[in-house]
Amino acid sequence: MSGLVLHPIGHLRTPWTRIADCPRNGRQPDPAPVCEAHVDAAFVEGLQSLEGFSHLVLLYWLGQGKPAALSFTPPFDTTPRGVFATRAPWRPNPIGLSVVAFEGFAAPAVLRVRFLDCVDGTPMLVIMPYLPTTDAEPRATMGWLDPHATRNRNTDP
């Protein structure tokens, strides 16, 4: 896999300049600030037909953090956990994922979004429409994270 190469399609603009300032996940700030996904000119054609989607999936590169750790004790827990049982950014491939609310275009190559949790300037890898009929799993369980979970204020009790 040494030949694997990723090319960012743009970058993300957020209010956070340091990792320590980022919310633990994009659902925490209330209200969530408007952020922007800036798409490089070479990829603008790929934004056709995005209007009408309320939410998008963004993947981005979290390479600004500390080196990968296969196990650690989360700051809100007392038990060591494997990195693959967490949403921690320090993983072997530091790819972040957010389901964001899409609030339209600020310019032809700039998407207005809410619910990001990364530092300003983070390289963006992928934009996809969020499809509730495909992407949502209403009966999914959250294992050890359940008592610590950030609840979605729009749907959770």
PyMOL commands that place a pseudoatom at each C-alpha (Angstrom):
pseudoatom trace, name=CA, resn=MET, resi=1, chain=A, elem=C, hetatm=0, pos=[0.000, 0.000, 0.000]
pseudoatom trace, name=CA, resn=SER, resi=2, chain=A, elem=C, hetatm=0, pos=[3.012, 2.316, -0.162]
pseudoatom trace, name=CA, resn=GLY, resi=3, chain=A, elem=C, hetatm=0, pos=[1.685, 3.713, -3.452]
pseudoatom trace, name=CA, resn=LEU, resi=4, chain=A, elem=C, hetatm=0, pos=[-1.542, 5.002, -1.906]
pseudoatom trace, name=CA, resn=VAL, resi=5, chain=A, elem=C, hetatm=0, pos=[-1.847, 8.741, -2.538]
pseudoatom trace, name=CA, resn=LEU, resi=6, chain=A, elem=C, hetatm=0, pos=[-4.674, 11.076, -1.555]
pseudoatom trace, name=CA, resn=HIS, resi=7, chain=A, elem=C, hetatm=0, pos=[-5.244, 14.435, -3.218]
pseudoatom trace, name=CA, resn=PRO, resi=8, chain=A, elem=C, hetatm=0, pos=[-7.333, 17.004, -1.347]
pseudoatom trace, name=CA, resn=ILE, resi=9, chain=A, elem=C, hetatm=0, pos=[-10.241, 18.475, -3.293]
pseudoatom trace, name=CA, resn=GLY, resi=10, chain=A, elem=C, hetatm=0, pos=[-10.214, 21.657, -1.210]
pseudoatom trace, name=CA, resn=HIS, resi=11, chain=A, elem=C, hetatm=0, pos=[-10.026, 22.821, 2.380]
pseudoatom trace, name=CA, resn=LEU, resi=12, chain=A, elem=C, hetatm=0, pos=[-12.317, 23.574, 5.311]
pseudoatom trace, name=CA, resn=ARG, resi=13, chain=A, elem=C, hetatm=0, pos=[-12.707, 26.974, 6.963]
pseudoatom trace, name=CA, resn=THR, resi=14, chain=A, elem=C, hetatm=0, pos=[-13.717, 26.851, 10.626]
pseudoatom trace, name=CA, resn=PRO, resi=15, chain=A, elem=C, hetatm=0, pos=[-13.461, 29.221, 13.610]
pseudoatom trace, name=CA, resn=TRP, resi=16, chain=A, elem=C, hetatm=0, pos=[-10.867, 26.991, 15.326]
pseudoatom trace, name=CA, resn=THR, resi=17, chain=A, elem=C, hetatm=0, pos=[-7.162, 27.638, 14.816]
pseudoatom trace, name=CA, resn=ARG, resi=18, chain=A, elem=C, hetatm=0, pos=[-5.855, 25.093, 17.353]
pseudoatom trace, name=CA, resn=ILE, resi=19, chain=A, elem=C, hetatm=0, pos=[-6.791, 21.457, 17.873]
pseudoatom trace, name=CA, resn=ALA, resi=20, chain=A, elem=C, hetatm=0, pos=[-7.435, 22.219, 21.548]
pseudoatom trace, name=CA, resn=ASP, resi=21, chain=A, elem=C, hetatm=0, pos=[-10.164, 24.677, 20.519]
pseudoatom trace, name=CA, resn=CYS, resi=22, chain=A, elem=C, hetatm=0, pos=[-12.085, 22.216, 18.325]
pseudoatom trace, name=CA, resn=PRO, resi=23, chain=A, elem=C, hetatm=0, pos=[-15.276, 20.731, 19.746]
pseudoatom trace, name=CA, resn=ARG, resi=24, chain=A, elem=C, hetatm=0, pos=[-15.113, 17.047, 20.632]
pseudoatom trace, name=CA, resn=ASN, resi=25, chain=A, elem=C, hetatm=0, pos=[-17.550, 16.506, 17.790]
pseudoatom trace, name=CA, resn=GLY, resi=26, chain=A, elem=C, hetatm=0, pos=[-19.472, 18.832, 15.537]
pseudoatom trace, name=CA, resn=ARG, resi=27, chain=A, elem=C, hetatm=0, pos=[-22.715, 18.540, 17.514]
pseudoatom trace, name=CA, resn=GLN, resi=28, chain=A, elem=C, hetatm=0, pos=[-21.351, 20.226, 20.634]
pseudoatom trace, name=CA, resn=PRO, resi=29, chain=A, elem=C, hetatm=0, pos=[-21.373, 23.959, 20.004]
pseudoatom trace, name=CA, resn=ASP, resi=30, chain=A, elem=C, hetatm=0, pos=[-24.915, 25.216, 20.321]
pseudoatom trace, name=CA, resn=PRO, resi=31, chain=A, elem=C, hetatm=0, pos=[-25.627, 26.888, 18.050]
pseudoatom trace, name=CA, resn=ALA, resi=32, chain=A, elem=C, hetatm=0, pos=[-23.125, 25.304, 15.696]
pseudoatom trace, name=CA, resn=PRO, resi=33, chain=A, elem=C, hetatm=0, pos=[-21.182, 27.950, 13.765]
pseudoatom trace, name=CA, resn=VAL, resi=34, chain=A, elem=C, hetatm=0, pos=[-21.407, 28.222, 9.999]
pseudoatom trace, name=CA, resn=CYS, resi=35, chain=A, elem=C, hetatm=0, pos=[-18.229, 26.857, 8.420]
pseudoatom trace, name=CA, resn=GLU, resi=36, chain=A, elem=C, hetatm=0, pos=[-17.185, 26.680, 4.791]
pseudoatom trace, name=CA, resn=ALA, resi=37, chain=A, elem=C, hetatm=0, pos=[-15.979, 23.939, 2.473]
pseudoatom trace, name=CA, resn=HIS, resi=38, chain=A, elem=C, hetatm=0, pos=[-13.829, 25.525, -0.232]
pseudoatom trace, name=CA, resn=VAL, resi=39, chain=A, elem=C, hetatm=0, pos=[-13.571, 23.361, -3.344]
pseudoatom trace, name=CA, resn=ASP, resi=40, chain=A, elem=C, hetatm=0, pos=[-10.550, 23.721, -5.644]
pseudoatom trace, name=CA, resn=ALA, resi=41, chain=A, elem=C, hetatm=0, pos=[-11.349, 24.997, -9.136]
pseudoatom trace, name=CA, resn=ALA, resi=42, chain=A, elem=C, hetatm=0, pos=[-10.496, 21.646, -10.758]
pseudoatom trace, name=CA, resn=PHE, resi=43, chain=A, elem=C, hetatm=0, pos=[-13.378, 19.987, -8.855]
pseudoatom trace, name=CA, resn=VAL, resi=44, chain=A, elem=C, hetatm=0, pos=[-16.148, 22.620, -9.054]
pseudoatom trace, name=CA, resn=GLU, resi=45, chain=A, elem=C, hetatm=0, pos=[-17.934, 20.743, -11.856]
pseudoatom trace, name=CA, resn=GLY, resi=46, chain=A, elem=C, hetatm=0, pos=[-18.494, 17.913, -9.360]
pseudoatom trace, name=CA, resn=LEU, resi=47, chain=A, elem=C, hetatm=0, pos=[-20.765, 20.181, -7.289]
pseudoatom trace, name=CA, resn=GLN, resi=48, chain=A, elem=C, hetatm=0, pos=[-23.527, 20.048, -9.926]
pseudoatom trace, name=CA, resn=SER, resi=49, chain=A, elem=C, hetatm=0, pos=[-26.914, 18.999, -8.526]
pseudoatom trace, name=CA, resn=LEU, resi=50, chain=A, elem=C, hetatm=0, pos=[-25.899, 19.377, -4.872]
pseudoatom trace, name=CA, resn=GLU, resi=51, chain=A, elem=C, hetatm=0, pos=[-28.770, 21.812, -4.282]
pseudoatom trace, name=CA, resn=GLY, resi=52, chain=A, elem=C, hetatm=0, pos=[-31.678, 20.185, -2.493]
pseudoatom trace, name=CA, resn=PHE, resi=53, chain=A, elem=C, hetatm=0, pos=[-29.614, 17.984, -0.173]
pseudoatom trace, name=CA, resn=SER, resi=54, chain=A, elem=C, hetatm=0, pos=[-30.010, 19.008, 3.462]
pseudoatom trace, name=CA, resn=HIS, resi=55, chain=A, elem=C, hetatm=0, pos=[-26.934, 17.134, 4.714]
pseudoatom trace, name=CA, resn=LEU, resi=56, chain=A, elem=C, hetatm=0, pos=[-23.580, 16.044, 3.332]
pseudoatom trace, name=CA, resn=VAL, resi=57, chain=A, elem=C, hetatm=0, pos=[-20.833, 13.648, 4.382]
pseudoatom trace, name=CA, resn=LEU, resi=58, chain=A, elem=C, hetatm=0, pos=[-17.379, 15.239, 4.437]
pseudoatom trace, name=CA, resn=LEU, resi=59, chain=A, elem=C, hetatm=0, pos=[-14.132, 13.302, 4.805]
pseudoatom trace, name=CA, resn=TYR, resi=60, chain=A, elem=C, hetatm=0, pos=[-10.997, 15.248, 5.680]
pseudoatom trace, name=CA, resn=TRP, resi=61, chain=A, elem=C, hetatm=0, pos=[-7.372, 14.746, 6.693]
pseudoatom trace, name=CA, resn=LEU, resi=62, chain=A, elem=C, hetatm=0, pos=[-6.584, 15.252, 10.387]
pseudoatom trace, name=CA, resn=GLY, resi=63, chain=A, elem=C, hetatm=0, pos=[-2.811, 15.177, 9.972]
pseudoatom trace, name=CA, resn=GLN, resi=64, chain=A, elem=C, hetatm=0, pos=[-2.200, 18.083, 12.369]
pseudoatom trace, name=CA, resn=GLY, resi=65, chain=A, elem=C, hetatm=0, pos=[-2.653, 15.993, 15.526]
pseudoatom trace, name=CA, resn=LYS, resi=66, chain=A, elem=C, hetatm=0, pos=[-0.391, 13.806, 17.560]
pseudoatom trace, name=CA, resn=PRO, resi=67, chain=A, elem=C, hetatm=0, pos=[0.998, 10.501, 16.254]
pseudoatom trace, name=CA, resn=ALA, resi=68, chain=A, elem=C, hetatm=0, pos=[-1.235, 7.440, 16.036]
pseudoatom trace, name=CA, resn=ALA, resi=69, chain=A, elem=C, hetatm=0, pos=[-1.947, 5.595, 19.276]
pseudoatom trace, name=CA, resn=LEU, resi=70, chain=A, elem=C, hetatm=0, pos=[-3.556, 2.160, 19.126]
pseudoatom trace, name=CA, resn=SER, resi=71, chain=A, elem=C, hetatm=0, pos=[-4.879, 2.462, 22.675]
pseudoatom trace, name=CA, resn=PHE, resi=72, chain=A, elem=C, hetatm=0, pos=[-5.346, 5.331, 25.119]
pseudoatom trace, name=CA, resn=THR, resi=73, chain=A, elem=C, hetatm=0, pos=[-7.580, 6.456, 27.955]
pseudoatom trace, name=CA, resn=PRO, resi=74, chain=A, elem=C, hetatm=0, pos=[-10.158, 8.979, 26.717]
pseudoatom trace, name=CA, resn=PRO, resi=75, chain=A, elem=C, hetatm=0, pos=[-10.288, 12.212, 28.754]
pseudoatom trace, name=CA, resn=PHE, resi=76, chain=A, elem=C, hetatm=0, pos=[-13.890, 11.538, 29.835]
pseudoatom trace, name=CA, resn=ASP, resi=77, chain=A, elem=C, hetatm=0, pos=[-13.350, 7.868, 30.783]
pseudoatom trace, name=CA, resn=THR, resi=78, chain=A, elem=C, hetatm=0, pos=[-11.082, 5.864, 33.096]
pseudoatom trace, name=CA, resn=THR, resi=79, chain=A, elem=C, hetatm=0, pos=[-10.583, 2.717, 31.024]
pseudoatom trace, name=CA, resn=PRO, resi=80, chain=A, elem=C, hetatm=0, pos=[-7.999, 2.359, 28.235]
pseudoatom trace, name=CA, resn=ARG, resi=81, chain=A, elem=C, hetatm=0, pos=[-9.720, 1.893, 24.852]
pseudoatom trace, name=CA, resn=GLY, resi=82, chain=A, elem=C, hetatm=0, pos=[-8.559, 0.760, 21.440]
pseudoatom trace, name=CA, resn=VAL, resi=83, chain=A, elem=C, hetatm=0, pos=[-8.432, 3.604, 18.930]
pseudoatom trace, name=CA, resn=PHE, resi=84, chain=A, elem=C, hetatm=0, pos=[-10.830, 1.726, 16.620]
pseudoatom trace, name=CA, resn=ALA, resi=85, chain=A, elem=C, hetatm=0, pos=[-13.443, 1.755, 19.413]
pseudoatom trace, name=CA, resn=THR, resi=86, chain=A, elem=C, hetatm=0, pos=[-13.255, 5.565, 19.568]
pseudoatom trace, name=CA, resn=ARG, resi=87, chain=A, elem=C, hetatm=0, pos=[-13.659, 8.584, 17.327]
pseudoatom trace, name=CA, resn=ALA, resi=88, chain=A, elem=C, hetatm=0, pos=[-10.200, 9.923, 18.268]
pseudoatom trace, name=CA, resn=PRO, resi=89, chain=A, elem=C, hetatm=0, pos=[-8.312, 11.737, 15.502]
pseudoatom trace, name=CA, resn=TRP, resi=90, chain=A, elem=C, hetatm=0, pos=[-4.939, 10.111, 16.251]
pseudoatom trace, name=CA, resn=ARG, resi=91, chain=A, elem=C, hetatm=0, pos=[-5.301, 6.930, 14.223]
pseudoatom trace, name=CA, resn=PRO, resi=92, chain=A, elem=C, hetatm=0, pos=[-3.062, 5.221, 11.667]
pseudoatom trace, name=CA, resn=ASN, resi=93, chain=A, elem=C, hetatm=0, pos=[-4.868, 7.060, 8.849]
pseudoatom trace, name=CA, resn=PRO, resi=94, chain=A, elem=C, hetatm=0, pos=[-6.143, 10.296, 10.407]
pseudoatom trace, name=CA, resn=ILE, resi=95, chain=A, elem=C, hetatm=0, pos=[-9.276, 10.655, 8.306]
pseudoatom trace, name=CA, resn=GLY, resi=96, chain=A, elem=C, hetatm=0, pos=[-12.117, 12.634, 9.858]
pseudoatom trace, name=CA, resn=LEU, resi=97, chain=A, elem=C, hetatm=0, pos=[-15.774, 12.192, 8.962]
pseudoatom trace, name=CA, resn=SER, resi=98, chain=A, elem=C, hetatm=0, pos=[-18.627, 14.603, 9.618]
pseudoatom trace, name=CA, resn=VAL, resi=99, chain=A, elem=C, hetatm=0, pos=[-22.259, 14.611, 8.638]
pseudoatom trace, name=CA, resn=VAL, resi=100, chain=A, elem=C, hetatm=0, pos=[-22.873, 18.315, 8.116]
pseudoatom trace, name=CA, resn=ALA, resi=101, chain=A, elem=C, hetatm=0, pos=[-25.968, 20.403, 7.526]
pseudoatom trace, name=CA, resn=PHE, resi=102, chain=A, elem=C, hetatm=0, pos=[-25.671, 21.915, 4.049]
pseudoatom trace, name=CA, resn=GLU, resi=103, chain=A, elem=C, hetatm=0, pos=[-26.892, 25.509, 3.999]
pseudoatom trace, name=CA, resn=GLY, resi=104, chain=A, elem=C, hetatm=0, pos=[-26.211, 26.299, 0.358]
pseudoatom trace, name=CA, resn=PHE, resi=105, chain=A, elem=C, hetatm=0, pos=[-23.459, 28.014, -1.563]
pseudoatom trace, name=CA, resn=ALA, resi=106, chain=A, elem=C, hetatm=0, pos=[-21.608, 31.145, -0.413]
pseudoatom trace, name=CA, resn=ALA, resi=107, chain=A, elem=C, hetatm=0, pos=[-19.951, 31.223, -3.864]
pseudoatom trace, name=CA, resn=PRO, resi=108, chain=A, elem=C, hetatm=0, pos=[-19.782, 28.743, -6.773]
pseudoatom trace, name=CA, resn=ALA, resi=109, chain=A, elem=C, hetatm=0, pos=[-16.932, 26.841, -5.080]
pseudoatom trace, name=CA, resn=VAL, resi=110, chain=A, elem=C, hetatm=0, pos=[-17.819, 27.496, -1.420]
pseudoatom trace, name=CA, resn=LEU, resi=111, chain=A, elem=C, hetatm=0, pos=[-20.355, 25.426, 0.537]
pseudoatom trace, name=CA, resn=ARG, resi=112, chain=A, elem=C, hetatm=0, pos=[-21.856, 26.734, 3.790]
pseudoatom trace, name=CA, resn=VAL, resi=113, chain=A, elem=C, hetatm=0, pos=[-22.054, 23.919, 6.373]
pseudoatom trace, name=CA, resn=ARG, resi=114, chain=A, elem=C, hetatm=0, pos=[-22.622, 23.389, 10.099]
pseudoatom trace, name=CA, resn=PHE, resi=115, chain=A, elem=C, hetatm=0, pos=[-21.399, 20.689, 12.521]
pseudoatom trace, name=CA, resn=LEU, resi=116, chain=A, elem=C, hetatm=0, pos=[-17.689, 20.464, 11.663]
pseudoatom trace, name=CA, resn=ASP, resi=117, chain=A, elem=C, hetatm=0, pos=[-15.075, 19.660, 14.306]
pseudoatom trace, name=CA, resn=CYS, resi=118, chain=A, elem=C, hetatm=0, pos=[-11.692, 20.378, 12.715]
pseudoatom trace, name=CA, resn=VAL, resi=119, chain=A, elem=C, hetatm=0, pos=[-9.152, 23.182, 12.620]
pseudoatom trace, name=CA, resn=ASP, resi=120, chain=A, elem=C, hetatm=0, pos=[-9.257, 25.938, 10.047]
pseudoatom trace, name=CA, resn=GLY, resi=121, chain=A, elem=C, hetatm=0, pos=[-7.503, 24.973, 6.813]
pseudoatom trace, name=CA, resn=THR, resi=122, chain=A, elem=C, hetatm=0, pos=[-8.005, 21.206, 7.179]
pseudoatom trace, name=CA, resn=PRO, resi=123, chain=A, elem=C, hetatm=0, pos=[-7.616, 19.452, 3.794]
pseudoatom trace, name=CA, resn=MET, resi=124, chain=A, elem=C, hetatm=0, pos=[-10.935, 18.109, 2.470]
pseudoatom trace, name=CA, resn=LEU, resi=125, chain=A, elem=C, hetatm=0, pos=[-10.887, 14.721, 0.723]
pseudoatom trace, name=CA, resn=VAL, resi=126, chain=A, elem=C, hetatm=0, pos=[-14.491, 13.878, -0.187]
pseudoatom trace, name=CA, resn=ILE, resi=127, chain=A, elem=C, hetatm=0, pos=[-17.989, 15.386, -0.396]
pseudoatom trace, name=CA, resn=MET, resi=128, chain=A, elem=C, hetatm=0, pos=[-20.990, 13.041, -0.651]
pseudoatom trace, name=CA, resn=PRO, resi=129, chain=A, elem=C, hetatm=0, pos=[-24.712, 13.550, -0.114]
pseudoatom trace, name=CA, resn=TYR, resi=130, chain=A, elem=C, hetatm=0, pos=[-26.007, 12.111, 3.148]
pseudoatom trace, name=CA, resn=LEU, resi=131, chain=A, elem=C, hetatm=0, pos=[-28.847, 9.687, 2.394]
pseudoatom trace, name=CA, resn=PRO, resi=132, chain=A, elem=C, hetatm=0, pos=[-31.041, 8.928, 5.416]
pseudoatom trace, name=CA, resn=THR, resi=133, chain=A, elem=C, hetatm=0, pos=[-32.439, 5.835, 3.701]
pseudoatom trace, name=CA, resn=THR, resi=134, chain=A, elem=C, hetatm=0, pos=[-28.928, 4.409, 3.285]
pseudoatom trace, name=CA, resn=ASP, resi=135, chain=A, elem=C, hetatm=0, pos=[-26.698, 6.068, 5.886]
pseudoatom trace, name=CA, resn=ALA, resi=136, chain=A, elem=C, hetatm=0, pos=[-28.869, 6.044, 9.014]
pseudoatom trace, name=CA, resn=GLU, resi=137, chain=A, elem=C, hetatm=0, pos=[-29.076, 3.002, 11.282]
pseudoatom trace, name=CA, resn=PRO, resi=138, chain=A, elem=C, hetatm=0, pos=[-31.776, 3.868, 13.860]
pseudoatom trace, name=CA, resn=ARG, resi=139, chain=A, elem=C, hetatm=0, pos=[-31.175, 0.697, 15.896]
pseudoatom trace, name=CA, resn=ALA, resi=140, chain=A, elem=C, hetatm=0, pos=[-27.382, 1.051, 16.041]
pseudoatom trace, name=CA, resn=THR, resi=141, chain=A, elem=C, hetatm=0, pos=[-25.818, 0.706, 19.493]
pseudoatom trace, name=CA, resn=MET, resi=142, chain=A, elem=C, hetatm=0, pos=[-22.840, 2.655, 20.840]
pseudoatom trace, name=CA, resn=GLY, resi=143, chain=A, elem=C, hetatm=0, pos=[-21.104, 0.154, 23.129]
pseudoatom trace, name=CA, resn=TRP, resi=144, chain=A, elem=C, hetatm=0, pos=[-18.987, 1.676, 25.911]
pseudoatom trace, name=CA, resn=LEU, resi=145, chain=A, elem=C, hetatm=0, pos=[-19.585, 5.186, 24.487]
pseudoatom trace, name=CA, resn=ASP, resi=146, chain=A, elem=C, hetatm=0, pos=[-23.332, 5.222, 25.125]
pseudoatom trace, name=CA, resn=PRO, resi=147, chain=A, elem=C, hetatm=0, pos=[-23.210, 6.956, 28.541]
pseudoatom trace, name=CA, resn=HIS, resi=148, chain=A, elem=C, hetatm=0, pos=[-20.738, 9.538, 27.159]
pseudoatom trace, name=CA, resn=ALA, resi=149, chain=A, elem=C, hetatm=0, pos=[-22.462, 10.262, 23.846]
pseudoatom trace, name=CA, resn=THR, resi=150, chain=A, elem=C, hetatm=0, pos=[-23.266, 13.733, 22.651]
pseudoatom trace, name=CA, resn=ARG, resi=151, chain=A, elem=C, hetatm=0, pos=[-26.949, 13.609, 21.837]
pseudoatom trace, name=CA, resn=ASN, resi=152, chain=A, elem=C, hetatm=0, pos=[-28.367, 15.219, 18.729]
pseudoatom trace, name=CA, resn=ARG, resi=153, chain=A, elem=C, hetatm=0, pos=[-30.488, 18.041, 20.121]
pseudoatom trace, name=CA, resn=ASN, resi=154, chain=A, elem=C, hetatm=0, pos=[-32.867, 17.782, 17.164]
pseudoatom trace, name=CA, resn=THR, resi=155, chain=A, elem=C, hetatm=0, pos=[-33.839, 14.116, 17.579]
pseudoatom trace, name=CA, resn=ASP, resi=156, chain=A, elem=C, hetatm=0, pos=[-32.692, 12.698, 20.923]
pseudoatom trace, name=CA, resn=PRO, resi=157, chain=A, elem=C, hetatm=0, pos=[-34.677, 13.002, 24.163]
for i in range(1, 157): cmd.bond("trace and resi %d" % i, "trace and resi %d" % (i + 1))
show_as sticks, trace
zoom trace
